[in-house]
Amino acid sequence: MLDAAGQAFRDIFTPPFRAVLLKCVGFTVALLALLIVGIEWTFSYFVQWPDWIETAIEWLGGLALFVGSIFLIPPVTSLIAGLYLDDIAALVEREHYPADPPGRELPTLQAIGVALRFFFVVLLVSLVALFLLLIPGVNLIAFYLGNGYLLGREYFELAAMRHLPPAEAKSLRRANRLTVFLSGLLIAGIASVPILNLITPIFATGFMVRVYKSLARSAGLRSR
């Protein structure tokens, strides 16, 4: 598992994966910048205060939006990266498993659905992280256990469904729930670190493709 994680991490810095990462980060930064500028403009346009109060509110509001955007980066990146996850999985399979049958690409509508699902899953992760920061004494173990399960399940089934019907993908996950859960914990660890969480979707996809390949071979499964 750790070897698979190390290989997935190294892949991120190769040209094909780096190109996807730069697209995701670029679109994410642009969307967040537009959001911050839009909220500030709307507030200043519709709410009139004395100059010194308005200036203070703009500075404090800008700071709050900047801090808030740190927690928005992972879900927004996941939303954008969700449109490329099939491409990332195909790259890993082509580069590292050339003798295996290639996986099936998801239909466009299903790919959009996957992107939205990942957005809401990672948004939940970010909101829980923010909530726990506001409650002193809350044990972060609950955070990692919950999100290790969620992220492990989602990314594993994405990799598996490129080769198996959904029911078989879920069955394989359940049969190897401990391995998938521990893999999810690694992903949750990266997702919880600011800045490093930008690479989460690409790392997690490459990592789980390897985990799936290993488990499928052990189970004697063939792609369909």
C-alpha positions in Angstrom: 0.0 0.0 0.0 2.8 2.5 0.9 4.6 1.5 -2.2 1.5 2.3 -4.3 1.1 5.6 -2.5 4.7 6.5 -3.2 4.3 5.7 -6.9 1.1 7.7 -7.1 2.8 10.7 -5.5 5.8 10.5 -7.9 3.4 10.4 -10.9 2.0 13.8 -10.0 5.3 15.5 -11.0 5.6 13.8 -14.4 4.5 16.0 -17.4 1.1 14.4 -18.1 -0.1 14.5 -14.5 1.5 17.9 -13.9 -0.5 19.4 -16.8 -3.8 18.2 -15.3 -2.7 19.5 -11.9 -1.9 23.0 -13.3 -5.3 23.1 -15.1 -7.1 22.2 -11.8 -5.2 24.7 -9.7 -5.5 27.4 -12.3 -9.3 27.1 -12.6 -9.6 26.8 -8.8 -7.7 30.0 -8.2 -9.6 31.8 -10.9 -13.0 30.7 -9.5 -12.1 31.7 -6.0 -10.7 35.1 -7.0 -14.0 35.8 -8.9 -16.0 34.7 -5.9 -14.1 37.0 -3.5 -14.2 40.0 -5.9 -17.9 39.4 -6.6 -18.9 39.2 -2.9 -16.9 42.3 -2.0 -18.3 44.3 -4.9 -21.9 43.2 -4.1 -21.5 44.1 -0.5 -20.0 47.6 -1.1 -22.5 48.4 -3.9 -25.7 47.5 -1.9 -24.6 48.5 1.6 -23.6 52.1 2.4 -21.6 52.8 5.6 -19.4 55.7 6.7 -16.0 55.5 4.9 -14.0 54.3 7.9 -16.5 51.6 8.7 -16.7 50.5 5.1 -12.9 50.3 4.8 -12.7 48.3 8.0 -15.4 45.9 6.8 -13.8 45.5 3.4 -10.4 44.6 5.0 -12.0 42.2 7.6 -14.3 40.8 5.0 -11.5 40.2 2.6 -9.5 38.5 5.3 -12.4 36.3 6.2 -13.0 35.4 2.6 -9.3 34.6 2.1 -9.3 32.3 5.2 -12.6 30.7 4.1 -11.2 30.1 0.6 -8.5 27.9 2.2 -11.4 25.5 3.1 -13.1 26.0 -0.2 -10.0 25.0 -2.2 -10.3 21.2 -1.8 -14.0 20.9 -2.8 -13.6 23.3 -5.7 -10.4 21.5 -6.9 -12.3 18.2 -6.6 -15.2 19.5 -8.7 -12.9 20.6 -11.5 -10.6 17.6 -11.2 -13.6 15.3 -11.2 -13.9 16.1 -14.9 -10.4 14.7 -15.4 -10.4 11.7 -13.1 -11.1 9.3 -16.0 -8.2 10.7 -17.9 -5.9 10.4 -14.8 -7.0 6.7 -14.3 -6.4 6.0 -18.0 -2.9 7.5 -17.7 -2.0 5.3 -14.8 -3.3 2.2 -16.5 -1.5 3.0 -19.8 1.8 3.8 -18.1 1.9 1.1 -15.4 -0.4 -1.6 -16.6 0.0 -1.7 -20.4 -0.7 -5.4 -20.7 -4.1 -5.1 -19.0 -7.3 -4.4 -20.8 -8.0 -0.6 -20.7 -10.8 0.6 -18.5 -14.0 2.0 -19.8 -14.5 5.8 -19.8 -17.6 7.1 -18.0 -20.3 8.7 -20.2 -20.3 12.5 -20.1 -23.4 12.8 -17.9 -22.0 10.2 -15.5 -18.6 11.9 -15.4 -20.4 15.2 -14.4 -22.3 13.3 -11.8 -19.1 11.9 -10.4 -17.5 15.4 -10.3 -20.5 16.7 -8.4 -20.4 13.7 -6.0 -16.7 14.3 -5.2 -17.4 18.0 -4.7 -20.0 17.3 -2.0 -18.0 14.6 -0.4 -14.9 16.8 -0.1 -17.0 19.8 0.9 -18.3 17.7 3.8 -14.7 16.8 4.7 -13.7 20.5 4.7 -16.8 21.6 6.7 -16.1 18.9 9.3 -12.5 20.0 9.5 -13.6 23.7 10.0 -16.2 22.6 12.6 -13.6 20.6 14.6 -11.2 23.6 14.7 -13.9 25.6 16.4 -14.5 23.0 19.2 -11.6 22.7 21.7 -10.9 19.2 22.9 -12.7 17.3 20.1 -10.7 14.3 19.1 -9.6 14.4 15.5 -9.7 10.6 15.4 -13.4 10.9 14.5 -12.6 13.2 11.6 -10.0 10.9 10.1 -12.1 7.7 10.6 -15.2 9.2 9.0 -13.4 10.8 6.1 -11.0 7.8 5.6 -14.1 5.7 5.0 -15.8 8.3 2.7 -12.8 9.1 0.6 -11.6 5.5 0.4 -15.0 4.3 -0.8 -15.5 7.0 -3.4 -12.1 6.8 -5.0 -11.9 3.0 -4.9 -15.3 2.6 -6.6 -14.3 5.1 -9.2 -11.3 3.0 -10.1 -13.1 -0.3 -9.9 -16.1 0.8 -12.0 -13.9 1.4 -15.0 -13.5 -2.4 -15.2 -16.4 -3.9 -13.2 -20.2 -3.4 -13.1 -21.2 -1.1 -10.1 -22.5 -4.1 -8.0 -19.2 -6.0 -8.4 -17.2 -2.9 -7.7 -19.1 -2.5 -4.4 -18.8 -6.2 -3.6 -15.0 -6.1 -4.1 -14.8 -3.0 -1.8 -16.8 -4.7 0.9 -14.6 -7.8 0.7 -11.5 -5.7 1.2 -13.0 -3.0 3.4 -10.0 -2.8 5.7 -7.5 -2.3 2.8 -9.8 0.3 1.2 -10.3 2.0 4.6 -6.6 2.3 5.3 -6.0 3.6 1.8 -8.8 6.2 2.5 -7.0 7.2 5.7 -3.9 8.1 3.7 -6.0 10.2 1.3 -7.8 11.9 4.3 -4.4 12.8 5.8 -3.3 14.6 2.6 -6.8 16.2 2.2 -6.5 17.7 5.7 -3.2 19.6 5.0 -3.6 23.1 3.4 -1.9 23.5 0.0 -1.0 19.8 -0.1 -4.7 19.1 -0.4 -4.6 20.6 -3.9 -3.1 17.3 -5.2 -5.6 15.1 -3.4 -7.9 14.2 -6.4 -4.9 13.3 -8.7 -3.0 11.5 -6.0 -6.1 9.6 -4.8 -7.1 8.5 -8.3 -3.6 7.2 -9.2 -3.3 5.5 -5.8 -6.7 3.8 -5.9 -6.1 2.5 -9.4 -3.1 0.7 -8.1 -5.0 -0.6 -5.0 -7.8 -1.8 -7.3 -5.4 -3.6 -9.6 -3.8 -5.4 -6.7 -7.1 -6.5 -5.1 -8.6 -7.5 -8.5 -5.7 -9.7 -9.3 -5.8 -11.3 -5.9 -9.5 -12.0 -6.4 -8.9 -13.3 -9.9 -11.3 -10.7 -11.5 -11.2 -9.8 -15.1 -12.1 -6.4 -16.6 -15.4 -6.3 -18.6 
